[in-house]
Amino acid sequence: MWPIALILLTAKPPNRLAAQEPPLNAGALFLVFPVGAQAVGMGQTATAAAGRGEAAFWNPAGLATLADDEFALHSASLVAGRSSVLGAYFPSRGIGVIGGAVYLVDYGDLDRTDINGNTIARIAPRNFEFLASYATNLTGSFAFGISYKLVQFRVDCSGDCRDFPTGTGATHALDLGGQFTVGPGGPLRIGVAVRNIGFRLQVQNQAQADALPTRLAVGALYEVRLRPVTGQSLNQAFDLKLAADIDSPWGQAGQSETRLGLDIGYQRLVRVRAGYAFVQDGLSGPSVGLGVESGSIGVDLARAFLAGSDLQVENPTFFSFRVSF
């Protein structure tokens, strides 16, 4: 499948291709890449996360707790290129939260050479995702969310492109998720999500179409309020959030992946995060993160220290910028 080979060429030296098995779901492999510095800083745990627009990429039910309109930009270094997300979400009383995002993974331009090593063409592979989401609280303790995705893999060529199979493939998918809280004040939040339910991504023909990486995820997040300073209320205390996620490819038993994370800070002003992802597809390793918020502006940074990754840069940095009003 030429889309698989093209993605591998962007991530690995050519002399390594013969020894590697092509990854599954290569045409839409970007759908399993993490989005958002908050989630990455906590070891890629976000199935039970709430109150952020980036929840749309992990569990759309987490959007239901958004209190204010939000515009956000997320970026990261992934797959020998850059990923960028621009999203906007709007809560409406009595209706729920609606919004959407545009997700681009740019693998960079590749030179095509002749037998003499001369550059004769330039190839530009890209992945796009257009996301539309809706979430609402069905009861006081249960939230439901759904996201529609238009997924596209595109390869453009300029120069001498004879015999090069440029083209575009597109497909459609859904994410479904739910979250519910447990205990007085809801300190424990549990989330369940099924991501990337959809049709195969076909670029050349049906026989070479890639199945989407459909995954089932279950996660929990527990918040602990630490003892406040004498004379201050509980709302003015530091708090600690502990999170854990387990997910696996749909219908493939024995391939589950575990992620653990923590987040400690003072209200929403300053947050320090850390986590570890025990993942089988090369994205395994520890991560750290920092979040700062002042008024309507928030900034999050995260760094992942990946172990044995073939499909990402060694230690990618994730950046998120939010404006709420």
HUSULCOR-V530462 format. One record per residue. N is the residue number from 1. PHI is phi in whole degrees, -180 to 180 (NA if undefined). NEAR is the number of other C-alpha atoms within 10 Angstrom. D_LAST is the distance of its C-alpha to the last C-alpha in whole Angstrom. Layout:
n=[N & N]
phi=[PHI & PHI]
near=[NEAR & NEAR]
d_last=[D_LAST & D_LAST]
This chain:
n=[1 & 2 & 3 & 4 & 5 & 6 & 7 & 8 & 9 & 10 & 11 & 12 & 13 & 14 & 15 & 16 & 17 & 18 & 19 & 20 & 21 & 22 & 23 & 24 & 25 & 26 & 27 & 28 & 29 & 30 & 31 & 32 & 33 & 34 & 35 & 36 & 37 & 38 & 39 & 40 & 41 & 42 & 43 & 44 & 45 & 46 & 47 & 48 & 49 & 50 & 51 & 52 & 53 & 54 & 55 & 56 & 57 & 58 & 59 & 60 & 61 & 62 & 63 & 64 & 65 & 66 & 67 & 68 & 69 & 70 & 71 & 72 & 73 & 74 & 75 & 76 & 77 & 78 & 79 & 80 & 81 & 82 & 83 & 84 & 85 & 86 & 87 & 88 & 89 & 90 & 91 & 92 & 93 & 94 & 95 & 96 & 97 & 98 & 99 & 100 & 101 & 102 & 103 & 104 & 105 & 106 & 107 & 108 & 109 & 110 & 111 & 112 & 113 & 114 & 115 & 116 & 117 & 118 & 119 & 120 & 121 & 122 & 123 & 124 & 125 & 126 & 127 & 128 & 129 & 130 & 131 & 132 & 133 & 134 & 135 & 136 & 137 & 138 & 139 & 140 & 141 & 142 & 143 & 144 & 145 & 146 & 147 & 148 & 149 & 150 & 151 & 152 & 153 & 154 & 155 & 156 & 157 & 158 & 159 & 160 & 161 & 162 & 163 & 164 & 165 & 166 & 167 & 168 & 169 & 170 & 171 & 172 & 173 & 174 & 175 & 176 & 177 & 178 & 179 & 180 & 181 & 182 & 183 & 184 & 185 & 186 & 187 & 188 & 189 & 190 & 191 & 192 & 193 & 194 & 195 & 196 & 197 & 198 & 199 & 200 & 201 & 202 & 203 & 204 & 205 & 206 & 207 & 208 & 209 & 210 & 211 & 212 & 213 & 214 & 215 & 216 & 217 & 218 & 219 & 220 & 221 & 222 & 223 & 224 & 225 & 226 & 227 & 228 & 229 & 230 & 231 & 232 & 233 & 234 & 235 & 236 & 237 & 238 & 239 & 240 & 241 & 242 & 243 & 244 & 245 & 246 & 247 & 248 & 249 & 250 & 251 & 252 & 253 & 254 & 255 & 256 & 257 & 258 & 259 & 260 & 261 & 262 & 263 & 264 & 265 & 266 & 267 & 268 & 269 & 270 & 271 & 272 & 273 & 274 & 275 & 276 & 277 & 278 & 279 & 280 & 281 & 282 & 283 & 284 & 285 & 286 & 287 & 288 & 289 & 290 & 291 & 292 & 293 & 294 & 295 & 296 & 297 & 298 & 299 & 300 & 301 & 302 & 303 & 304 & 305 & 306 & 307 & 308 & 309 & 310 & 311 & 312 & 313 & 314 & 315 & 316 & 317 & 318 & 319 & 320 & 321 & 322 & 323 & 324 & 325]
phi=[NA & -65 & -62 & -64 & -61 & -65 & -65 & -63 & -65 & -75 & -112 & -137 & -63 & -58 & -71 & -97 & -66 & -65 & -91 & -111 & -80 & -61 & -71 & -70 & 59 & -62 & -62 & -126 & -61 & -62 & -67 & -98 & -72 & -71 & -124 & 101 & -71 & -63 & -65 & -65 & -60 & -98 & 72 & 66 & -99 & -155 & -64 & -106 & -72 & -145 & 79 & -135 & -67 & -66 & -59 & -58 & -90 & -117 & -157 & -60 & -63 & -65 & -70 & -62 & -95 & -62 & -96 & -131 & -59 & -139 & -114 & -144 & -127 & -125 & -145 & -163 & -97 & -141 & 50 & 56 & -159 & -119 & -114 & -138 & -131 & -122 & -133 & -146 & -137 & -136 & -77 & -134 & -63 & 87 & -113 & 129 & -114 & -123 & 171 & -164 & -153 & -118 & -122 & -125 & -117 & -105 & -83 & 85 & -83 & -117 & -85 & -104 & -114 & -91 & -67 & -95 & 85 & -84 & -73 & -116 & -161 & -128 & -110 & -128 & -86 & -143 & -118 & -127 & -140 & -111 & -118 & -125 & -128 & -144 & -146 & -155 & -87 & -80 & -137 & -64 & -120 & -125 & -125 & -128 & -145 & -143 & -130 & -101 & -126 & -104 & -110 & -138 & -116 & -134 & -130 & -109 & -137 & -126 & 104 & -83 & -106 & -62 & 65 & -103 & -82 & -67 & 171 & -137 & -125 & -140 & -153 & -127 & -152 & -131 & -115 & -126 & -154 & -141 & -140 & -143 & -103 & -131 & 93 & -59 & 78 & 64 & -68 & -107 & -119 & -117 & -128 & -135 & -146 & -116 & -112 & 65 & -86 & -177 & -85 & -63 & -93 & -107 & -106 & -96 & -152 & -63 & -65 & -106 & -72 & -101 & -69 & -73 & -79 & -68 & -138 & -107 & -127 & -130 & -146 & -141 & -136 & -121 & -108 & -119 & -87 & -79 & -64 & -75 & -66 & -52 & 93 & -108 & -81 & -63 & -69 & -99 & -93 & -71 & -137 & -126 & -115 & -114 & -134 & -149 & -128 & -132 & -142 & -153 & -60 & -61 & 77 & -121 & -70 & 84 & -121 & -72 & -126 & -119 & -134 & -128 & -156 & -141 & -145 & -126 & -179 & -108 & 50 & -108 & -72 & -137 & -130 & -117 & -130 & -157 & -173 & -148 & -110 & -98 & -119 & -92 & -98 & 96 & -104 & -79 & 145 & -81 & -151 & -136 & -157 & -142 & -129 & -133 & -137 & -140 & 63 & -95 & -113 & -134 & -131 & -128 & -128 & -148 & -131 & -106 & -109 & -81 & -106 & 68 & -83 & -103 & -111 & -136 & -63 & -60 & -133 & -68 & -107 & -114 & -132 & -133 & -129 & -127 & -130 & -121 & -158]
near=[14 & 15 & 24 & 17 & 14 & 18 & 21 & 22 & 17 & 18 & 18 & 16 & 9 & 11 & 9 & 10 & 13 & 8 & 7 & 10 & 7 & 14 & 14 & 13 & 19 & 24 & 30 & 25 & 18 & 21 & 22 & 18 & 15 & 20 & 26 & 29 & 30 & 31 & 26 & 29 & 30 & 31 & 33 & 32 & 30 & 33 & 33 & 31 & 26 & 22 & 14 & 20 & 29 & 29 & 23 & 31 & 22 & 28 & 32 & 36 & 35 & 32 & 32 & 27 & 19 & 21 & 16 & 17 & 17 & 20 & 19 & 22 & 20 & 22 & 21 & 22 & 20 & 24 & 25 & 21 & 17 & 15 & 23 & 20 & 21 & 16 & 21 & 20 & 25 & 20 & 21 & 14 & 8 & 8 & 11 & 20 & 27 & 21 & 21 & 19 & 23 & 17 & 21 & 19 & 25 & 19 & 23 & 15 & 15 & 16 & 15 & 18 & 13 & 10 & 6 & 6 & 8 & 10 & 14 & 13 & 17 & 16 & 20 & 17 & 22 & 20 & 23 & 23 & 23 & 17 & 21 & 21 & 24 & 23 & 28 & 26 & 22 & 13 & 9 & 8 & 14 & 18 & 23 & 25 & 26 & 23 & 24 & 20 & 22 & 16 & 24 & 21 & 23 & 17 & 17 & 16 & 20 & 13 & 12 & 14 & 15 & 9 & 6 & 13 & 14 & 19 & 14 & 17 & 19 & 19 & 18 & 18 & 18 & 19 & 25 & 23 & 26 & 26 & 27 & 22 & 20 & 13 & 9 & 7 & 8 & 12 & 14 & 19 & 22 & 21 & 28 & 25 & 25 & 23 & 27 & 25 & 20 & 19 & 16 & 21 & 25 & 19 & 24 & 16 & 9 & 10 & 8 & 14 & 19 & 21 & 19 & 25 & 22 & 20 & 19 & 19 & 24 & 23 & 24 & 23 & 23 & 18 & 17 & 13 & 15 & 15 & 13 & 14 & 11 & 6 & 7 & 10 & 10 & 13 & 12 & 15 & 15 & 19 & 20 & 17 & 18 & 18 & 26 & 25 & 24 & 19 & 20 & 20 & 17 & 17 & 10 & 9 & 8 & 8 & 12 & 17 & 17 & 21 & 23 & 22 & 26 & 23 & 22 & 20 & 18 & 15 & 13 & 14 & 12 & 17 & 20 & 21 & 25 & 24 & 25 & 25 & 24 & 19 & 18 & 12 & 13 & 14 & 23 & 22 & 19 & 23 & 25 & 24 & 26 & 22 & 23 & 15 & 17 & 10 & 10 & 11 & 15 & 18 & 20 & 23 & 22 & 26 & 21 & 28 & 18 & 20 & 15 & 13 & 18 & 16 & 21 & 19 & 17 & 18 & 16 & 17 & 21 & 25 & 23 & 23 & 19 & 19 & 17 & 17 & 11]
d_last=[46 & 45 & 42 & 42 & 45 & 42 & 39 & 42 & 43 & 40 & 40 & 43 & 47 & 49 & 52 & 50 & 49 & 52 & 52 & 49 & 48 & 45 & 42 & 41 & 39 & 39 & 37 & 34 & 34 & 31 & 29 & 30 & 29 & 26 & 22 & 20 & 21 & 20 & 22 & 25 & 25 & 26 & 29 & 27 & 26 & 23 & 25 & 24 & 20 & 17 & 14 & 13 & 13 & 17 & 18 & 19 & 22 & 23 & 23 & 21 & 21 & 19 & 16 & 16 & 15 & 11 & 9 & 6 & 5 & 7 & 9 & 12 & 15 & 18 & 22 & 25 & 29 & 31 & 34 & 35 & 32 & 28 & 26 & 22 & 20 & 17 & 14 & 12 & 11 & 10 & 11 & 13 & 15 & 19 & 18 & 17 & 14 & 15 & 15 & 17 & 18 & 21 & 23 & 26 & 28 & 31 & 34 & 35 & 38 & 42 & 45 & 48 & 51 & 55 & 58 & 58 & 55 & 53 & 50 & 50 & 47 & 43 & 41 & 38 & 36 & 33 & 31 & 28 & 26 & 24 & 22 & 20 & 19 & 19 & 19 & 19 & 21 & 24 & 25 & 24 & 25 & 25 & 23 & 24 & 22 & 24 & 23 & 25 & 26 & 28 & 30 & 32 & 34 & 36 & 38 & 39 & 42 & 43 & 47 & 50 & 48 & 52 & 52 & 48 & 47 & 43 & 41 & 38 & 37 & 35 & 34 & 32 & 30 & 29 & 27 & 27 & 26 & 26 & 25 & 26 & 26 & 29 & 30 & 29 & 25 & 25 & 26 & 27 & 25 & 28 & 27 & 29 & 28 & 30 & 29 & 31 & 33 & 34 & 37 & 39 & 38 & 41 & 41 & 45 & 46 & 46 & 48 & 46 & 43 & 41 & 39 & 36 & 35 & 34 & 34 & 33 & 31 & 31 & 29 & 28 & 26 & 27 & 25 & 27 & 26 & 29 & 31 & 29 & 30 & 33 & 31 & 28 & 26 & 25 & 22 & 22 & 25 & 25 & 24 & 26 & 25 & 28 & 28 & 30 & 30 & 34 & 34 & 37 & 38 & 38 & 42 & 43 & 44 & 44 & 42 & 39 & 37 & 35 & 32 & 31 & 28 & 27 & 24 & 25 & 22 & 21 & 18 & 15 & 16 & 19 & 20 & 24 & 25 & 28 & 30 & 33 & 33 & 37 & 36 & 39 & 38 & 38 & 35 & 36 & 35 & 33 & 30 & 28 & 24 & 22 & 18 & 17 & 13 & 12 & 9 & 6 & 9 & 12 & 15 & 18 & 21 & 24 & 28 & 30 & 34 & 36 & 39 & 41 & 39 & 40 & 37 & 35 & 35 & 36 & 33 & 30 & 27 & 24 & 20 & 17 & 14 & 10 & 7 & 4 & 0]
